[in-house]
Amino acid sequence: MHYGEQHKMTVTEYIEFLIENEFAFYCSHNELECFPPINVSEFHTPFPITNAIVELEDTDSAYVLHLLSELNEVDCPALEIRILQKIEITALETLLRQFNDPDINIVELHIVLPENNFDLDALQELFKRHLRLTSLIISNATENKRLTDFFFGNSTIVYTTRSVHIQTCCGNFHPDTFVINIPFFTESQNHNTCLHRKVAIDKEGNIKNCPSMSKSFGNISEVKLIDVIYNEEFTAKWNINKDQIKICQDCEFRHVCMDCRAYLEDPYDVYSKPLKCGYNPYTCEWEDWSTNPLKQGAMDYYNMKDL
């Protein structure tokens, strides 16, 4: 036996687990030819920018249309809008109407907004009238709750008690956030799973790699987005992958785990482990990262008192 007789029971249990949960199935030797090998070392996408995050303090139509024009020019297919102020359902509807233009390239629209006693039925109706809308994330809610697949499988409403609108909300790690699919896995081999082909525009219009980062590459009202994304300084962190990051490089979850370069255990080392990760790959244990005394210096550096 390839793994040795002493491991036979363990291997058998693992195979049975895969079969029972439909992660694998038995087939004949001849049938193997129907499954050509997958090149997991190469990631391909036709999009210069695959995803964007935009912060909005208000939903001024002229500004939103300008943003959409800039994102269209870089062929961005997925957008997350973080609305920072409480908004009425009528204003949200007005915002969504701007995404009904067939010439817009956005196909996935995720909106994050603070709780405002929204009527659940009214929120669900939005998905029927605005087909690009993929998810609504309601922050500062009284409970954590997730509603999904109530409209053709492409609809999710998430209620979270977290304050998603604060700058330090990024970079949280938990097994529930692991991404288990081939595109993510292949991208992870050579690229950063958070920043690769991402662009962010903060509430003041500053163009960044991430809203939580301080470095700005100009303001959207003054520079073209397409010029920024080909700037070598802007793309410098795109290829920092998990195999280069300290401690992450030894973690068994590294290729299904999102990264974070905004908050690091060592703020002066770009290859340092993400600050908000509480997993220890050497003991296989999770802990509350915010109570770790070794992280307090970095928390002070990033002014994380609101956590």
N, C-alpha and C positions, 0 to 999 in steps of 0.2 A: 504493500500500500504506500502511495506516494508520501503521505504525512506520517506514516509509522502506525503500527498496530495500537500503540498506547493512546493515539488521538482518534481512533475509529469512532468511539461513541460521540465525541464532541462534533466531529465532522458530520456524522449521520444526523444528529439533532439539528445541526445548522441547515442541512439539505432539506430536512422535513419542514423546518420553519419556512424556508423559501417556497416550497411547494404549497403548503397550507395557506400561505398569504398571497399566492399567485404572483410572486416575484420571479418564479422560474417554473419550468415544466420539462417533463421528460420528452425526448425525441430520439429517433433512430440516427445512426451515424450518417446515413445518406441525406437526412433532412438538414444536417448542419450546413450543407451547401446553400441552403435557402437564407442563411444569415451571414452575409459577408462581414468581414471585420470592420469595426468603426475606428477611424483615426481620431483618437481622443486628444492628440497633441496639437491639433490645429483648430482654431476658431475662426469662422467666417461669417461676415455680415455685410450687406451692401450699404448699411447706413453709417454715415460719418459720425452721427450722434444717435445712440439708441434710446436714451432716456434723458429727461430733463426735470428739474425741480424749480418751481417758480413760487416765490412768496408774494402775497398780495395783501396790502393793508386796506385797499378798497378795490372795487371791481370796475373801475373806469373803463368804459367800452373802447375808447380810442387807444388807451395804453394796452389793453388786452389784445386788440387787433394787431397792434404793432408787434407784440410778442409773438403772436401766431405767425405773422409774416416772416419774422426772423427764424423761428423754429422750422417753418416750411422750407426755408432756403437750405437748411442743413438736414432735411429729410427725417426729422425726428418722429418716430412712431409712437412713443409713449411719454406721457406728461403727468407729473404730479403737481397739483396746485395746492399750496398751503395758504388758506385764508386766515389771516391773523386776528381779525376782529369778528365779533358776532354778526351774523348776516341773516336776514329774513329769507324765507323760502321764495318769495317773489324775486328778490335780487339774485338769488342763486339760479333761478330759472332764466333770468335775463342773461346771466353769464354763460349758461349752458347753450343758449340759442346760438351763440357765436361759433360753436363747434359743429353746427349742423351744415355748414358750408361744405359741399362735396369736394372742393378743391383743397381742403385741409388734409395734411398727411397724418395727423394724429389718429391712431386707431385704438389706443388705450388711454383713457382719462381717469385719473384717480384724484379725488378732491378730499383734502383734510380741512376740517373746520371745527370751531368750538361749539359745544352744546348750546342750543338756544330753544329748548323745549319744542323741538320739531315734531310734527305729526308724522308718525311712521308711515301711514298710508300715502301721505303726500310725497315723502322721500322715495317710496317705492315707485310711485307714478313717474318720477323723473326719469327712471331707467327706460320706461316705455316710450317716452317722447324724445330722448336723447341717447341714441344707440351707441355713441362712442363712450358714454359714461360706463366705467367698469366697476368702480368702488367709491363709496363714501366712508370716510373715517371720521367719526365724531369724537373729539377729544374732550377731556374734563367731564366725562359722563359719570353718573352715579354708580355704574357697574360695568364690568367687562362682559360684552355680549357680541355675538357674531351671527348675522343672518345672511344666508347665501342661497343662490340658485332659485330665487323666487321669480326670475324672469329669464327664461331660456338659457339658464346656466351661466350667464355672463353678467352677474349682478351680485354685489356683496356690500352689506352695510355693517361696519364694525364700530361698536361703542367701546371706548377705552377710557379708563380713569386717568391715564397719563396726560400731562400737559405737552402735547405734541408741538405746540406753537413756540415753545421756548427754544433758544438757540442750541442749548446743550442736550436736546432730545435725541440727537443722532448717535449711532454707534452702539446699540444695545444688542447683546448676544444671548441666545437661548436656543435649545434644540427645536423649539417651535418655529424658529425663523430659518432653519436650514432649507436650502433649495436643492431638491433632488431631481435633476433632469440633465439630459445630455448637453444642451447648450451652455448651461451654467458650469457644468463640470469641465467642458473643453475650454471655456473662456478662462477658468481658474488656473489652468495649466501654465499659462504664460502672461496673464493679465490680472490687473486688480479688479476684484469682483464688485467693488463699489464705484470706483472712479472711472473705470475704462469706458470711454465714449459717453461720458456723462457731462452735462453742463447744468449749472445752477444760476439763477438770477434772484438775488435777495430782495428784501422789501424796498430797498433804496435803488434798485436797478443795477446793482453791481454784479458783474459776471464773474463767477467763481467755479471751482471744481465741485464745491459743496457749500450749502448755505452756512454751515458751521465753521468754515475756514475763514481766516482773516484776509488772505491774499485775494486781491481783486485784479482783474485783467481789463478794467475799463467799465464804463457804464453803457447800458443798452441804448440809452438815448443819444450816445455820442459815437459809438463804434459798432461795426457790423459783427454779428455773431459768427458768421462764416470766417471772418478774418482771425478771430480769437481762437477758434478750435484748431487751427493749423499752426498756432504758436507753439514752439518747442517747450517753452516754459509752462504753458497750460497743460501740455500732454506729458510732462515729466514724470508724474506719478501713475500714469496709466498702466505701466508694465511692472509695477511692484507687486509680485505675486506671493502667494502664501509660502512657497518654498524658500523665499528670501527673508521672510519676517521671523524675527527671533521668537522662539517658543512655538509659534504657529507652524513652523516648518516641521515640528515633531508631533503635531496633532493629527489624529486619525480623521478628524472632521474637516480638515483644512480645505478640501475641494468641494464641500457642500455648504460652506460657511461664508457669509458676507464679510467683507473686511471694513475697516474704518481707519483712515489716515488723519482724521480731524482731531481725535483725542487718543494720545499714546501714553503708555506707561512712562516712557522717557521722551518728553516733548522735544528734546534736541536730537533725537535719533529717528530718522524717517523709517528705519527698518524695525522699530520697536513694536512690541505686541500691543494690540488695541487696549486702551485703558479699561473699557467697560466689559471686557471678557473675564468672567469668573471661573473659567474652566482650567484645570491643571491636567495636561495630557500625561504627566508623569505619575500621577496618582489616580487619574480617571475620576476626579471629583469636581463637582460644581460648588461654588460658594458665592455669597453676596459680595460682589467685587467692591462695592462702595464702603464696606466695613474693613477691608484689608488695609492694615496700617502701612504697608509698603506702597500703597497707591495714593496716600494722603497728599504727598508732595505734588504729584501731578494734578490732583483735584484742586489744590490751591492755585496752581499755575493757571488752570483753565477757569478759575473762579466758579466752581461748581457748588456754591452754597445753596442754590435752589434745588439741589437733589436731596 
